[in-house]
Amino acid sequence: MNQVDPYLIPALDGVAYGLLLFVVAAGLVLSFGVAGILNLAHGTLYAIGAYVAAILSDGSWLALLLALAVGVGAATAGGAALSGMLAPVPRGDHLTQALLTFGVALAGGSLLVMAFGAENLPVRVPATVDRPVDLAGHAYAGYRLVFIAVAAALALALHAVVTRTRAGMLVRAAVDDPDMVACLGVNPERVRLGVLAASGALAGAAGVLGAPIIGPGPSTAATVLLLSLVVVVLGGRNGHSSVVATLVAALAVGQIQTLGVALAPTAAPFLLFAAMAAVLAARSHGLIRRWSPA
């Protein structure tokens, strides 16, 4: 009889969970590292995508594609709106940014609960990927395997855009020397607007595609924001140079979250923050060197 190691399935769940966190946290890294904005409303943008997926999903591919278009569009508009709200706030004034975006998050969360209720909503996925897949004698959710493939492709695409395209060049330049970007005839404010809109798009796409994993509910925005901030702390926040580091950190968080429950359920709630404290302590003593751009 085929047997699989009892920790293999949780490890695979950790990959899916980690890739979902990467897609969300990548947008947070870009908004902080490039635009200099600490966006505490980022989890709400994810929740918007997740709620759209729940409302529009009917088990068909057409509904999923429609939800993806609507969810990404709404979250992108939300990111652009945040850019407008934060335009008068100086780049380095993170306290004001945090207070403003936290207020937006609270208001947005309340509006979502008023509109969709205080219960977690189910999300239906297309039947062709909803069926379980046999993995060495164990049933595993087919959608999660599809999500792993899609999120991995998205990670590769994001890395290619940031490192190989003109848009990525402007992003890197805006991080290193915004004044030089302005001298070249490019408005840094437009770069910031584009980055925040792209950040919102990533959050919205993660919300729609990740809704069957972290579904829409009253605590969704806070949960996603908290885990994304942990990923940012572990992976770094240097914008273009942190794409790979963010991916590694997100996968590590996914494994800690899922394998921690399987290996040490009583200690699981503390493992993530213990790992974060260890990384911060090692970094402060120079034992871990920050990732540098290629």
C-alpha positions as CSV (number, residue, x, y, z in Angstrom):
1,M,0.0,0.0,0.0
2,N,1.3,3.4,-1.0
3,Q,2.2,5.5,2.1
4,V,3.4,9.1,2.3
5,D,5.3,10.7,5.1
6,P,2.7,12.2,7.4
7,Y,4.3,15.6,7.2
8,L,4.5,15.7,3.4
9,I,0.9,16.9,3.0
10,P,1.3,19.7,5.6
11,A,4.5,20.7,3.8
12,L,2.7,20.9,0.5
13,D,0.0,23.0,2.2
14,G,2.8,25.2,3.5
15,V,4.0,25.8,-0.1
16,A,0.5,26.9,-1.2
17,Y,0.1,29.1,1.9
18,G,3.6,30.6,1.5
19,L,3.1,31.4,-2.2
20,L,-0.2,33.1,-1.4
21,L,1.6,35.2,1.3
22,F,4.3,36.0,-1.3
23,V,1.8,37.5,-3.8
24,V,0.3,39.6,-1.0
25,A,3.6,40.6,0.6
26,A,5.3,41.4,-2.7
27,G,2.8,44.3,-3.1
28,L,3.5,45.5,0.4
29,V,7.3,45.4,-0.2
30,L,6.9,47.4,-3.4
31,S,4.7,50.0,-1.8
32,F,7.1,50.4,1.2
33,G,10.4,50.0,-0.6
34,V,9.6,52.0,-3.7
35,A,6.8,54.5,-2.7
36,G,8.0,54.7,0.9
37,I,4.5,54.1,2.1
38,L,3.6,51.9,5.1
39,N,0.2,50.7,3.8
40,L,-1.8,49.1,6.7
41,A,-4.8,48.9,4.4
42,H,-3.1,46.3,2.2
43,G,-5.0,43.4,3.9
44,T,-8.3,45.1,3.1
45,L,-7.4,45.1,-0.6
46,Y,-6.9,41.4,-0.3
47,A,-10.2,41.1,1.4
48,I,-11.9,43.0,-1.4
49,G,-10.7,40.4,-3.9
50,A,-11.7,37.5,-1.6
51,Y,-15.2,38.9,-1.2
52,V,-15.6,39.4,-4.9
53,A,-14.5,35.8,-5.5
54,A,-17.1,34.6,-2.9
55,I,-19.9,36.6,-4.4
56,L,-19.3,35.9,-8.0
57,S,-18.1,32.3,-7.8
58,D,-20.6,29.7,-9.1
59,G,-18.2,26.8,-9.8
60,S,-17.5,27.9,-13.4
61,W,-14.4,29.1,-15.1
62,L,-16.3,32.2,-16.5
63,A,-17.2,33.2,-13.0
64,L,-13.6,32.8,-11.8
65,L,-12.3,34.9,-14.6
66,L,-15.0,37.5,-14.0
67,A,-14.1,37.6,-10.3
68,L,-10.4,38.0,-11.2
69,A,-11.1,40.9,-13.5
70,V,-13.5,42.7,-11.0
71,G,-11.4,41.9,-7.9
72,V,-8.1,43.0,-9.5
73,G,-9.8,46.1,-10.9
74,A,-11.3,47.1,-7.6
75,A,-8.1,46.5,-5.6
76,T,-6.1,48.4,-8.2
77,A,-8.5,51.4,-8.0
78,G,-8.1,51.1,-4.2
79,G,-4.3,51.3,-4.4
80,A,-4.5,54.3,-6.7
81,A,-7.0,56.0,-4.4
82,L,-4.6,55.4,-1.5
83,S,-1.8,57.1,-3.5
84,G,-4.0,60.2,-3.9
85,M,-4.9,60.2,-0.1
86,L,-1.2,59.9,0.8
87,A,0.1,62.4,-1.7
88,P,0.3,65.3,0.8
89,V,2.1,63.1,3.4
90,P,5.9,63.3,3.2
91,R,7.7,60.1,2.2
92,G,9.4,59.5,5.5
93,D,6.4,60.3,7.7
94,H,5.5,56.7,8.4
95,L,3.5,57.5,11.5
96,T,1.0,59.6,9.6
97,Q,1.0,57.0,6.8
98,A,0.3,54.2,9.3
99,L,-2.5,56.2,11.0
100,L,-4.2,57.2,7.8
101,T,-4.0,53.7,6.1
102,F,-5.1,52.1,9.4
103,G,-8.1,54.3,9.5
104,V,-8.9,53.3,5.9
105,A,-8.5,49.7,6.8
106,L,-10.9,50.0,9.8
107,A,-13.5,51.8,7.6
108,G,-13.0,49.4,4.7
109,G,-13.4,46.4,7.0
110,S,-16.6,47.8,8.6
111,L,-18.0,48.5,5.1
112,L,-17.2,44.9,4.0
113,V,-18.9,43.4,7.1
114,M,-22.0,45.7,6.5
115,A,-22.2,44.7,2.9
116,F,-21.5,40.9,3.2
117,G,-22.2,40.0,6.8
118,A,-20.1,38.9,9.7
119,E,-19.8,35.2,8.7
120,N,-17.1,33.6,6.7
121,L,-18.3,33.1,3.1
122,P,-17.7,29.9,1.1
123,V,-16.0,30.1,-2.3
124,R,-16.8,27.7,-5.1
125,V,-14.0,26.8,-7.6
126,P,-14.4,25.2,-11.0
127,A,-15.3,21.5,-10.8
128,T,-12.4,20.5,-13.0
129,V,-9.9,21.6,-10.2
130,D,-12.2,21.0,-7.3
131,R,-11.8,17.3,-7.2
132,P,-9.1,15.7,-5.0
133,V,-5.9,14.4,-6.5
134,D,-4.3,11.2,-5.4
135,L,-0.8,11.7,-3.9
136,A,0.7,8.4,-2.9
137,G,-2.6,7.1,-1.6
138,H,-3.7,10.4,0.0
139,A,-6.3,12.8,-1.4
140,Y,-5.1,16.3,-1.9
141,A,-7.1,19.3,-3.0
142,G,-6.6,19.8,-6.7
143,Y,-7.2,23.5,-6.5
144,R,-4.2,24.0,-4.2
145,L,-1.9,22.3,-6.8
146,V,-3.3,24.6,-9.5
147,F,-2.8,27.6,-7.2
148,I,0.8,26.5,-6.5
149,A,1.5,26.5,-10.3
150,V,-0.2,29.8,-10.9
151,A,1.4,31.6,-8.0
152,A,4.9,30.2,-8.9
153,A,4.4,31.5,-12.5
154,L,3.3,34.9,-11.1
155,A,6.4,35.0,-8.9
156,L,8.6,34.4,-11.9
157,A,6.7,37.0,-14.0
158,L,7.1,39.6,-11.2
159,H,10.8,38.9,-10.9
160,A,11.2,39.3,-14.7
161,V,9.2,42.5,-14.7
162,V,11.2,44.1,-11.9
163,T,14.6,43.0,-13.2
164,R,14.2,42.9,-17.0
165,T,11.8,45.6,-18.1
166,R,11.9,49.4,-18.4
167,A,9.1,49.6,-15.8
168,G,11.3,47.6,-13.5
169,M,14.3,49.9,-14.3
170,L,12.2,52.9,-13.2
171,V,11.2,51.2,-10.0
172,R,14.8,50.4,-9.2
173,A,15.8,54.0,-10.0
174,A,13.0,55.4,-7.9
175,V,14.3,53.4,-5.0
176,D,18.0,54.4,-5.4
177,D,17.7,58.0,-6.6
178,P,14.2,59.6,-7.1
179,D,15.8,63.0,-7.9
180,M,17.8,61.5,-10.8
181,V,14.5,59.9,-12.1
182,A,13.0,63.4,-12.1
183,C,16.0,64.8,-14.0
184,L,15.4,62.2,-16.7
185,G,11.9,63.5,-17.3
186,V,10.0,60.9,-15.3
187,N,7.6,62.1,-12.6
188,P,8.4,60.2,-9.4
189,E,4.8,60.7,-8.3
190,R,3.6,58.8,-11.3
191,V,6.0,56.0,-10.5
192,R,4.6,56.0,-7.0
193,L,1.0,55.9,-8.3
194,G,1.9,53.0,-10.6
195,V,3.6,51.1,-7.8
196,L,0.6,51.5,-5.4
197,A,-1.8,50.5,-8.2
198,A,0.3,47.5,-9.0
199,S,0.5,46.7,-5.3
200,G,-3.3,46.8,-5.1
201,A,-3.5,44.6,-8.2
202,L,-1.3,41.9,-6.6
203,A,-3.4,42.0,-3.4
204,G,-6.6,41.7,-5.4
205,A,-5.4,38.9,-7.5
206,A,-4.2,37.1,-4.3
207,G,-7.6,37.7,-2.8
208,V,-9.5,36.1,-5.7
209,L,-7.1,33.2,-6.2
210,G,-6.4,32.6,-2.6
211,A,-10.0,32.9,-1.3
212,P,-10.4,29.1,-1.1
213,I,-7.3,29.1,1.1
214,I,-7.7,32.2,3.2
215,G,-11.4,32.9,2.6
216,P,-13.4,36.1,3.1
217,G,-14.5,36.8,6.6
218,P,-14.4,39.6,9.3
219,S,-10.8,38.7,10.3
220,T,-9.4,38.1,6.8
221,A,-7.9,41.6,6.3
222,A,-6.1,41.6,9.7
223,T,-4.8,38.0,9.4
224,V,-3.4,38.6,5.9
225,L,-1.9,42.0,6.9
226,L,-0.2,40.5,10.0
227,L,1.3,37.6,8.1
228,S,2.4,39.8,5.3
229,L,4.2,42.2,7.7
230,V,6.0,39.2,9.2
231,V,7.1,38.2,5.7
232,V,8.3,41.7,5.0
233,V,10.3,41.8,8.2
234,L,11.9,38.4,7.5
235,G,12.6,39.1,3.8
236,G,13.6,42.7,3.9
237,R,11.9,45.8,2.4
238,N,14.3,47.0,-0.2
239,G,11.8,47.0,-3.1
240,H,13.4,45.6,-6.2
241,S,16.1,43.7,-4.3
242,S,13.7,41.9,-2.1
243,V,11.6,39.9,-4.6
244,V,13.6,36.7,-4.1
245,A,14.1,37.3,-0.4
246,T,10.3,37.9,0.0
247,L,9.6,34.6,-1.8
248,V,12.0,32.7,0.5
249,A,10.5,34.4,3.6
250,A,6.9,33.7,2.6
251,L,7.7,30.0,1.9
252,A,9.4,29.8,5.3
253,V,6.3,31.4,7.0
254,G,4.0,29.0,5.2
255,Q,6.0,26.0,6.4
256,I,6.2,27.3,10.0
257,Q,2.4,27.9,10.0
258,T,1.5,24.4,8.6
259,L,4.3,22.2,9.8
260,G,4.2,23.9,13.2
261,V,0.6,22.7,13.7
262,A,1.6,19.2,12.6
263,L,4.8,18.9,14.7
264,A,4.1,21.1,17.8
265,P,0.4,22.1,17.9
266,T,0.6,23.7,21.4
267,A,3.7,25.8,20.4
268,A,2.5,26.6,16.9
269,P,1.1,30.1,17.7
270,F,4.5,31.2,19.0
271,L,6.8,29.6,16.4
272,L,6.3,32.3,13.8
273,F,7.1,35.2,16.1
274,A,10.0,33.2,17.7
275,A,11.5,32.8,14.2
276,M,11.0,36.5,13.4
277,A,12.7,37.5,16.7
278,A,15.6,35.2,15.9
279,V,16.1,36.7,12.5
280,L,15.9,40.2,13.8
281,A,18.4,39.4,16.5
282,A,20.8,37.8,14.0
283,R,20.4,40.7,11.6
284,S,21.1,43.3,14.3
285,H,24.4,41.5,15.2
286,G,25.4,41.3,11.5
287,L,25.0,37.5,11.3
288,I,22.5,37.8,8.4
289,R,23.4,40.1,5.5
290,R,20.5,41.8,3.7
291,W,19.8,40.7,0.2
292,S,21.4,43.0,-2.3
293,P,20.3,43.7,-5.9
294,A,21.6,41.5,-8.6
